[in-house]
Amino acid sequence: MDVVILGASDKPDRFANRAQRKLRQHGHRVIPVNPALSEVEGVKTVPLAELASRPDVVTVYLGRERMLPLVDQMAALEPGRVILNPGADDLEVVRALRERGLNVQTACTLVLLDTGRFADG
């Protein structure tokens, strides 16, 4: 499964970084997105606008102010599912994504992985 991590972090204690490591442990291909970083955990970051293929999942670790300007770019990707992790699960963001026809889930990627429900979507 191809998983975009929007708001990827190179800080090991951040949830986005922990999710990236755990997603890889579970055999998923991760695509970190953070314009301030060139790589995360040895994986080259990719600008959101330059993603070449439709991801299965976009897992979001951005707050409302940083997320809202990216809604149209995310919709253009036509991901199979968008996971808004705690802190990213703003009602306005949820509404904007759903208005564009995206399947939105408010959940914690780490919990979904730990409980075997990540692939359930």
DSSP file (Angstrom, degrees, kcal/mol; ACC not computed):
  #  RESIDUE AA STRUCTURE BP1 BP2  ACC     N-H-->O    O-->H-N    N-H-->O    O-->H-N    TCO  KAPPA ALPHA  PHI   PSI    X-CA   Y-CA   Z-CA
    1    1 A M              0   0    0      0, 0.0    28,-2.2     0, 0.0     2,-0.5   0.000 360.0 360.0 360.0 132.7    0.0    0.0    0.0
    2    2 A D  E     -a   29   0A   0     26,-0.2    55,-1.9    52,-0.1    54,-1.3  -0.788 360.0-172.6 -88.7 123.7    1.3    3.5   -0.9
    3    3 A V  E     -ab  30  57A   0     26,-3.1    28,-2.5    -2,-0.5     2,-0.4  -0.965  13.3-153.4-125.5 117.9    0.9    5.9    2.0
    4    4 A V  E     -ab  31  58A   0     53,-2.7    55,-3.1    -2,-0.5     2,-0.8  -0.743   7.8-152.8 -84.9 132.2    1.6    9.6    1.8
    5    5 A I  E >   -ab  32  59A   0     26,-2.2    28,-2.6    -2,-0.4     3,-1.1  -0.879   9.8-160.6-108.3  99.3    2.6   11.1    5.2
    6    6 A L  E 3  S+ab  33  60A   0     53,-2.1    55,-3.2    -2,-0.8    28,-0.1  -0.714  81.3  22.6 -85.7 112.7    1.6   14.8    5.0
    7    7 A G  T 3  S-     0   0    0     26,-2.5    -1,-0.3    -2,-0.8    27,-0.2   0.692  87.9-174.3  99.2  29.1    3.5   16.7    7.6
    8    8 A A    <   -     0   0    0     25,-1.5     2,-0.4    -3,-1.1    -1,-0.1  -0.171   6.4-153.6 -56.0 150.4    6.3   14.1    7.8
    9    9 A S        -     0   0    0      5,-0.1    11,-0.1     2,-0.1    -1,-0.1  -0.971  25.3-154.4-132.6 144.5    8.9   14.8   10.6
   10   10 A D  S    S+     0   0    0     -2,-0.4    31,-0.1    30,-0.1    -1,-0.1   0.340  72.0 101.9 -94.7   5.7   12.5   13.9   11.1
   11   11 A K    >   -     0   0    0      1,-0.1     3,-2.1    29,-0.0     6,-0.4  -0.821  68.1-146.9 -92.6 116.5   12.1   14.1   14.8
   12   12 A P  T 3  S+     0   0    0      0, 0.0    -1,-0.1     0, 0.0     6,-0.0   0.719  94.7  56.3 -57.4 -24.4   11.9   10.5   16.2
   13   13 A D  T 3  S+     0   0    0      4,-0.1     2,-0.2     5,-0.0    -3,-0.0   0.557  85.9  99.3 -86.5  -6.6    9.5   11.5   19.1
   14   14 A R  S <> S-     0   0    0     -3,-2.1     4,-2.3     1,-0.1     3,-0.3  -0.547  78.2-127.8 -80.9 145.7    6.9   13.0   16.7
   15   15 A F  H  > S+     0   0    0      1,-0.2     4,-2.8     2,-0.2     5,-0.2   0.852 108.5  57.6 -61.9 -35.6    3.9   11.0   15.8
   16   16 A A  H  > S+     0   0    0      2,-0.2     4,-1.9     1,-0.2    -1,-0.2   0.894 109.6  45.0 -62.3 -39.0    4.4   11.5   12.1
   17   17 A N  H  > S+     0   0    0     -6,-0.4     4,-2.3    -3,-0.3    -2,-0.2   0.914 112.8  49.8 -70.6 -43.3    7.9   10.0   12.4
   18   18 A R  H  X S+     0   0    0     -4,-2.3     4,-2.4     1,-0.2    -2,-0.2   0.901 110.8  51.0 -61.6 -40.0    6.7    7.1   14.5
   19   19 A A  H  X S+     0   0    0     -4,-2.8     4,-3.0     2,-0.2     5,-0.2   0.902 107.6  53.0 -64.5 -40.6    3.9    6.4   12.0
   20   20 A Q  H  X S+     0   0    0     -4,-1.9     4,-2.0     2,-0.2    -2,-0.2   0.938 111.6  45.2 -60.7 -46.2    6.4    6.4    9.1
   21   21 A R  H  X S+     0   0    0     -4,-2.3     4,-2.0     1,-0.2    -1,-0.2   0.922 115.7  46.4 -63.2 -43.6    8.6    3.8   10.9
   22   22 A K  H  X S+     0   0    0     -4,-2.4     4,-1.6     2,-0.2    -2,-0.2   0.884 109.2  54.3 -69.3 -38.4    5.6    1.7   11.8
   23   23 A L  H  <>S+     0   0    0     -4,-3.0     5,-2.5     1,-0.2    -1,-0.2   0.921 110.1  47.7 -59.6 -43.3    4.1    1.8    8.4
   24   24 A R  H ><5S+     0   0    0     -4,-2.0     3,-1.9    -5,-0.2    -2,-0.2   0.896 107.5  55.5 -65.1 -39.7    7.4    0.6    6.9
   25   25 A Q  H 3<5S+     0   0    0     -4,-2.0    -1,-0.2     1,-0.3    -2,-0.2   0.829 106.0  52.9 -60.3 -31.2    7.5   -2.2    9.5
   26   26 A H  T 3<5S-     0   0    0     -4,-1.6    -1,-0.3    -3,-0.2    -2,-0.2   0.328 125.5-104.0 -88.2   7.1    4.1   -3.3    8.3
   27   27 A G  T < 5S+     0   0    0     -3,-1.9     2,-0.2     1,-0.3    -3,-0.2   0.593  72.6 141.4  87.0  11.2    5.3   -3.4    4.7
   28   28 A H      < -     0   0    0     -5,-2.5     2,-0.6    -6,-0.2    -1,-0.3  -0.602  54.1-121.9 -87.2 148.9    3.8   -0.2    3.4
   29   29 A R  E     -a    2   0A   0    -28,-2.2   -26,-3.1    -2,-0.2     2,-0.3  -0.811  32.9-152.9 -86.9 119.7    5.6    2.1    0.9
   30   30 A V  E     -a    3   0A   0     -2,-0.6   -26,-0.2   -28,-0.2   -28,-0.1  -0.741  15.9-168.4-100.3 144.4    5.8    5.5    2.6
   31   31 A I  E     -a    4   0A   0    -28,-2.5   -26,-2.2    -2,-0.3     2,-0.2  -0.880  16.7-152.4-129.0  96.8    6.1    8.8    0.8
   32   32 A P  E     -a    5   0A   0      0, 0.0    14,-2.3     0, 0.0     2,-0.5  -0.494   7.1-163.3 -75.4 138.3    7.0   11.6    3.2
   33   33 A V  E     +a    6   0A   0    -28,-2.6   -26,-2.5    12,-0.2   -25,-1.5  -0.968  33.9 127.6-124.3 115.0    5.8   15.1    2.4
   34   34 A N    >   -     0   0    0     -2,-0.5     3,-2.0     3,-0.3    11,-0.1  -0.703  41.8-153.6-163.2 109.1    7.4   18.1    4.1
   35   35 A P  T 3  S+     0   0    0      0, 0.0    10,-0.0     0, 0.0    -1,-0.0   0.671  94.4  61.0 -63.3 -15.7    8.8   21.0    2.1
   36   36 A A  T 3  S+     0   0    0      2,-0.0     2,-0.3     0, 0.0     0, 0.0   0.559 101.9  59.8 -86.2  -7.9   11.3   21.9    4.8
   37   37 A L    <   -     0   0    0     -3,-2.0    -3,-0.3     1,-0.1     3,-0.1  -0.909  58.5-158.4-124.3 148.0   13.0   18.5    4.7
   38   38 A S  S    S+     0   0    0     -2,-0.3     7,-2.1     1,-0.3     2,-0.3   0.726  82.5   0.4 -92.3 -25.6   14.9   16.6    1.9
   39   39 A E  E     -E   44   0B   0      5,-0.3     2,-0.4    -6,-0.0    -1,-0.3  -0.989  55.4-153.7-157.3 158.5   14.4   13.2    3.5
   40   40 A V  E >  S-E   43   0B   0      3,-2.7     3,-1.9    -2,-0.3   -30,-0.1  -0.984  83.3 -13.2-137.4 124.4   12.9   11.5    6.5
   41   41 A E  T 3  S-     0   0    0     -2,-0.4     3,-0.1     1,-0.3    -1,-0.1   0.859 130.8 -52.0  54.0  38.0   14.2    8.2    7.9
   42   42 A G  T 3  S+     0   0    0      1,-0.2     2,-0.5     0, 0.0    -1,-0.3   0.520 114.7 116.8  79.8   5.2   16.3    7.7    4.8
   43   43 A V  E <   -E   40   0B   0     -3,-1.9    -3,-2.7   -12,-0.0    -1,-0.2  -0.931  68.8-119.6-110.2 126.9   13.3    8.2    2.4
   44   44 A K  E     -E   39   0B   0     -2,-0.5    -5,-0.3    -5,-0.2     2,-0.1  -0.383  28.5-124.6 -63.6 133.5   13.4   11.2    0.1
   45   45 A T        -     0   0    0     -7,-2.1   -12,-0.2   -14,-0.1    -1,-0.1  -0.464  21.4-153.3 -76.8 154.4   10.6   13.7    0.6
   46   46 A V        -     0   0    0    -14,-2.3     5,-0.1    -2,-0.1   -12,-0.1  -0.994  20.6-113.7-129.6 132.9    8.3   14.6   -2.3
   47   47 A P    >   -     0   0    0      0, 0.0     3,-1.7     0, 0.0     4,-0.3  -0.422  28.1-123.1 -63.0 141.9    6.4   17.9   -2.7
   48   48 A L  G >  S+     0   0    0      1,-0.3     3,-1.3     2,-0.2   -42,-0.0   0.882 111.6  53.7 -54.2 -42.2    2.6   17.2   -2.6
   49   49 A A  G 3  S+     0   0    0      1,-0.2    -1,-0.3     3,-0.0     0, 0.0   0.647 106.8  54.0 -69.6 -14.0    2.1   18.8   -6.0
   50   50 A E  G <  S+     0   0    0     -3,-1.7    -1,-0.2     2,-0.0     2,-0.2   0.313  70.3 130.6-105.4   8.3    4.7   16.5   -7.6
   51   51 A L    <   -     0   0    0     -3,-1.3    -3,-0.0    -4,-0.3   -20,-0.0  -0.462  43.0-159.1 -64.7 130.0    3.4   13.1   -6.5
   52   52 A A        +     0   0    0     -2,-0.2     2,-0.3     2,-0.0    -1,-0.2   0.764  63.6  38.4 -87.0 -26.9    3.3   10.9   -9.6
   53   53 A S  S    S-     0   0    0      0, 0.0    24,-0.0     0, 0.0    -1,-0.0  -0.855  88.6 -94.5-128.7 162.0    0.8    8.3   -8.7
   54   54 A R        -     0   0    0     -2,-0.3   -52,-0.1    24,-0.1     2,-0.1  -0.596  44.5-138.6 -73.0 117.9   -2.5    8.0   -6.8
   55   55 A P        -     0   0    0      0, 0.0    25,-1.4     0, 0.0    26,-0.2  -0.446   7.8-138.3 -77.5 153.1   -1.8    7.0   -3.2
   56   56 A D  S    S+     0   0    0    -54,-1.3    25,-0.8     1,-0.3     2,-0.3   0.890  88.2  12.0 -70.4 -40.6   -3.9    4.4   -1.4
   57   57 A V  E     -bc   3  81A   0    -55,-1.9   -53,-2.7    23,-0.2     2,-0.5  -0.993  56.0-159.9-140.7 142.3   -3.8    6.5    1.8
   58   58 A V  E     -bc   4  82A   0     23,-2.1    25,-3.0    -2,-0.3     2,-0.5  -0.992  15.5-163.9-116.6 119.8   -2.8   10.0    2.8
   59   59 A T  E     -bc   5  83A   0    -55,-3.1   -53,-2.1    -2,-0.5     2,-0.4  -0.925  13.8-146.3-106.4 126.8   -2.2   10.2    6.6
   60   60 A V  E     +bc   6  84A   0     23,-3.2    25,-1.5    -2,-0.5    28,-0.2  -0.790  30.6 169.1-108.2 130.6   -2.2   13.9    7.8
   61   61 A Y        +     0   0    0    -55,-3.2     2,-0.4    -2,-0.4   -45,-0.1  -0.311  50.1 106.4-126.5  45.9   -0.2   15.4   10.6
   62   62 A L        -     0   0    0     23,-0.1     2,-0.1    26,-0.0    -2,-0.1  -0.946  65.4-120.8-124.9 146.6   -0.9   19.1    9.9
   63   63 A G    >>  -     0   0    0     -2,-0.4     4,-1.9    26,-0.1     3,-0.5  -0.279  40.1 -91.9 -77.0 171.7   -3.1   21.5   11.8
   64   64 A R  H 3> S+     0   0    0     23,-0.3     4,-2.7     1,-0.2    -1,-0.1   0.868 121.1  53.6 -52.6 -48.4   -6.0   23.3   10.2
   65   65 A E  H 34 S+     0   0    0      1,-0.2    -1,-0.2     2,-0.2    -3,-0.0   0.844 116.2  38.6 -62.9 -35.1   -4.1   26.5    9.1
   66   66 A R  H <4 S+     0   0    0     -3,-0.5    -1,-0.2     2,-0.1    -2,-0.2   0.733 118.3  50.6 -85.0 -23.4   -1.5   24.5    7.2
   67   67 A M  H >< S+     0   0    0     -4,-1.9     3,-2.0     1,-0.1     4,-0.5   0.893  95.1  65.4 -83.8 -42.6   -4.0   21.9    5.9
   68   68 A L  G >< S+     0   0    0     -4,-2.7     3,-1.3     1,-0.3     4,-0.3   0.855  98.1  54.3 -55.2 -41.1   -6.7   24.0    4.4
   69   69 A P  G 3  S+     0   0    0      0, 0.0    -1,-0.3     0, 0.0     4,-0.3   0.676 108.6  52.4 -67.2 -12.8   -4.6   25.5    1.6
   70   70 A L  G <> S+     0   0    0     -3,-2.0     4,-2.5    -4,-0.2     5,-0.2   0.448  78.4  97.9 -99.5  -2.2   -3.7   21.9    0.6
   71   71 A V  H <> S+     0   0    0     -3,-1.3     4,-2.5    -4,-0.5     5,-0.2   0.900  84.4  47.1 -57.3 -46.2   -7.2   20.6    0.2
   72   72 A D  H  > S+     0   0    0     -4,-0.3     4,-2.1     1,-0.2    -1,-0.2   0.890 111.6  51.0 -65.7 -38.4   -7.4   21.0   -3.6
   73   73 A Q  H  > S+     0   0    0     -4,-0.3     4,-1.0     2,-0.2    -1,-0.2   0.903 111.6  48.4 -63.8 -40.2   -4.0   19.5   -4.1
   74   74 A M  H >X S+     0   0    0     -4,-2.5     4,-0.7     1,-0.2     3,-0.7   0.921 110.0  51.2 -65.3 -42.9   -5.0   16.5   -2.0
   75   75 A A  H >< S+     0   0    0     -4,-2.5     3,-1.0     1,-0.2    -1,-0.2   0.875 104.0  58.6 -62.0 -36.9   -8.3   16.1   -3.9
   76   76 A A  H 3< S+     0   0    0     -4,-2.1    -1,-0.2     1,-0.3    -2,-0.2   0.785  99.9  58.2 -63.7 -26.8   -6.4   16.2   -7.2
   77   77 A L  H << S-     0   0    0     -4,-1.0    -1,-0.3    -3,-0.7    -2,-0.2   0.744  94.0-149.0 -72.7 -23.6   -4.4   13.1   -6.0
   78   78 A E    <<  -     0   0    0     -3,-1.0    -3,-0.1    -4,-0.7    -2,-0.1   0.928  21.0-166.9  51.9  52.7   -7.7   11.1   -5.6
   79   79 A P        -     0   0    0      0, 0.0    24,-0.4     0, 0.0   -23,-0.2  -0.288  28.9-123.1 -65.8 155.2   -6.4    9.0   -2.7
   80   80 A G  S    S-     0   0    0    -25,-1.4     2,-0.3     1,-0.2   -23,-0.2   0.829  91.0  -2.1 -65.2 -31.1   -8.3    6.0   -1.6
   81   81 A R  E     -c   57   0A   0    -25,-0.8   -23,-2.1   -26,-0.2     2,-0.5  -0.983  58.5-146.4-159.8 147.7   -8.6    7.4    1.9
   82   82 A V  E     -cd  58 104A   0     21,-2.8    23,-3.0    -2,-0.3     2,-0.6  -0.988  14.6-158.6-118.3 124.2   -7.4   10.4    4.0
   83   83 A I  E     -cd  59 105A   0    -25,-3.0   -23,-3.2    -2,-0.5     2,-0.8  -0.913   1.6-159.2-103.5 120.8   -6.7    9.8    7.7
   84   84 A L  E     -cd  60 106A   0     21,-3.0    23,-1.0    -2,-0.6     5,-0.1  -0.879  16.9-151.7 -99.0 107.0   -6.8   12.9    9.8
   85   85 A N    >>  -     0   0    0    -25,-1.5     3,-3.0    -2,-0.8     4,-0.6  -0.254  40.0 -66.3 -72.6 162.6   -4.8   12.0   12.9
   86   86 A P  T 34 S+     0   0    0      0, 0.0    -1,-0.2     0, 0.0     4,-0.0  -0.256 129.7  27.6 -51.3 131.6   -5.5   13.7   16.3
   87   87 A G  T 34 S+     0   0    0     -3,-0.1   -23,-0.3     2,-0.0     3,-0.1   0.064 118.3  61.3  98.4 -22.8   -4.7   17.4   16.0
   88   88 A A  T <4 S+     0   0    0     -3,-3.0     2,-1.3   -28,-0.2    -3,-0.1   0.407  74.3  98.1-107.7  -3.3   -5.4   17.3   12.3
   89   89 A D     <  +     0   0    0     -4,-0.6     2,-0.2    -5,-0.1    -1,-0.1  -0.244  50.0 158.8 -88.1  48.6   -9.1   16.3   12.6
   90   90 A D     >  -     0   0    0     -2,-1.3     4,-2.5     1,-0.1     5,-0.2  -0.494  45.3-131.2 -72.3 138.0  -10.6   19.8   12.3
   91   91 A L  H  > S+     0   0    0      1,-0.2     4,-2.5     2,-0.2     5,-0.2   0.849 106.9  52.7 -61.6 -36.6  -14.3   19.9   11.3
   92   92 A E  H  > S+     0   0    0      2,-0.2     4,-2.5     1,-0.2    -1,-0.2   0.888 110.4  47.9 -67.1 -38.1  -13.6   22.5    8.6
   93   93 A V  H  > S+     0   0    0      2,-0.2     4,-2.5     1,-0.2     5,-0.2   0.928 111.4  50.5 -66.0 -45.3  -10.9   20.3    7.1
   94   94 A V  H  X S+     0   0    0     -4,-2.5     4,-2.5     1,-0.2     5,-0.2   0.939 112.8  46.8 -57.1 -48.4  -13.2   17.2    7.2
   95   95 A R  H  X S+     0   0    0     -4,-2.5     4,-2.5     1,-0.2    -2,-0.2   0.924 111.8  50.0 -61.0 -46.6  -16.0   19.1    5.5
   96   96 A A  H  X S+     0   0    0     -4,-2.5     4,-0.8     1,-0.2    -1,-0.2   0.895 113.3  46.0 -61.8 -41.2  -13.7   20.6    2.8
   97   97 A L  H ><>S+     0   0    0     -4,-2.5     5,-2.1     1,-0.2     3,-0.6   0.918 113.7  48.1 -68.5 -43.5  -12.2   17.1    2.0
   98   98 A R  H ><5S+     0   0    0     -4,-2.5     3,-2.0    -5,-0.2    -2,-0.2   0.867 104.7  59.7 -66.9 -35.5  -15.6   15.4    1.9
   99   99 A E  H 3<5S+     0   0    0     -4,-2.5    -1,-0.2     1,-0.3    -2,-0.2   0.787 103.5  53.3 -60.9 -26.2  -17.1   18.2   -0.3
  100  100 A R  T <<5S-     0   0    0     -4,-0.8    -1,-0.3    -3,-0.6    -2,-0.2   0.274 125.9-103.6 -93.4  10.4  -14.4   17.2   -2.8
  101  101 A G  T < 5 +     0   0    0     -3,-2.0     2,-0.2     1,-0.2    -3,-0.2   0.624  69.9 148.4  84.2  14.1  -15.5   13.6   -2.7
  102  102 A L      < -     0   0    0     -5,-2.1     2,-0.8     1,-0.1    -1,-0.2  -0.589  52.2-121.7 -87.3 145.8  -12.7   12.2   -0.5
  103  103 A N        -     0   0    0    -24,-0.4   -21,-2.8    -2,-0.2     2,-0.4  -0.762  38.4-166.9 -81.7 110.2  -13.1    9.3    1.9
  104  104 A V  E     -d   82   0A   0     -2,-0.8     2,-0.4   -23,-0.2   -21,-0.2  -0.862  13.3-175.4-110.5 134.2  -12.1   10.8    5.2
  105  105 A Q  E     -d   83   0A   0    -23,-3.0   -21,-3.0    -2,-0.4     2,-0.8  -0.995  16.3-150.6-126.2 127.3  -11.4    9.0    8.4
  106  106 A T  E     +d   84   0A   0     -2,-0.4     2,-0.3   -23,-0.2   -21,-0.2  -0.871  53.7 110.6 -96.6 109.1  -10.6   10.7   11.7
  107  107 A A  S    S-     0   0    0    -23,-1.0     2,-0.6    -2,-0.8     3,-0.1  -0.947  71.0 -91.6-163.5 173.5   -8.3    8.2   13.5
  108  108 A C     >  -     0   0    0     -2,-0.3     4,-2.7   -23,-0.2     5,-0.2  -0.916  23.3-151.2-103.6 120.0   -4.8    7.6   14.7
  109  109 A T  H  > S+     0   0    0     -2,-0.6     4,-2.4     1,-0.2     5,-0.2   0.887  97.6  54.0 -55.9 -41.3   -2.6    5.8   12.2
  110  110 A L  H  > S+     0   0    0      2,-0.2     4,-2.6     1,-0.2    -1,-0.2   0.914 110.5  45.7 -62.1 -43.0   -0.5    4.3   15.0
  111  111 A V  H  > S+     0   0    0      2,-0.2     4,-2.1     1,-0.2     6,-0.3   0.919 111.1  52.8 -66.6 -43.3   -3.6    2.8   16.7
  112  112 A L  H  <>S+     0   0    0     -4,-2.7     5,-2.4     1,-0.2     6,-1.1   0.910 113.0  44.8 -58.3 -41.9   -5.0    1.5   13.4
  113  113 A L  H ><5S+     0   0    0     -4,-2.4     3,-1.2     4,-0.2    -2,-0.2   0.927 112.6  50.6 -67.0 -45.1   -1.7   -0.2   12.7
  114  114 A D  H 3<5S+     0   0    0     -4,-2.6    -2,-0.2     1,-0.3    -1,-0.2   0.793 114.8  43.8 -64.6 -28.1   -1.4   -1.6   16.3
  115  115 A T  T 3<5S-     0   0    0     -4,-2.1    -1,-0.3    -5,-0.2    -2,-0.2   0.347 112.3-115.1-101.1   7.1   -4.9   -3.0   16.2
  116  116 A G  T < 5S+     0   0    0     -3,-1.2    -3,-0.2    -4,-0.3     3,-0.1   0.704  87.2 110.6  71.7  20.1   -4.7   -4.5   12.7
  117  117 A R    >>< +     0   0    0     -5,-2.4     3,-0.8    -6,-0.3     4,-0.7   0.336  39.7  98.5-108.2   6.1   -7.3   -2.1   11.3
  118  118 A F  G >4 S+     0   0    0     -6,-1.1     3,-0.6     1,-0.3    -5,-0.1   0.909  86.1  46.8 -62.2 -42.1   -5.2    0.1    9.0
  119  119 A A  G 34 S+     0   0    0      1,-0.2    -1,-0.3    -7,-0.2    -2,-0.1   0.615  95.2  78.1 -75.7 -11.3   -6.1   -1.8    5.9
  120  120 A D  G <4        0   0    0     -3,-0.8    -1,-0.2     1,-0.2    -2,-0.2   0.865 360.0 360.0 -67.1 -37.0   -9.8   -1.8    6.7
  121  121 A G    <<        0   0    0     -4,-0.7    -1,-0.2    -3,-0.6    -2,-0.1   0.427 360.0 360.0  39.3 360.0  -10.3    1.8    5.6
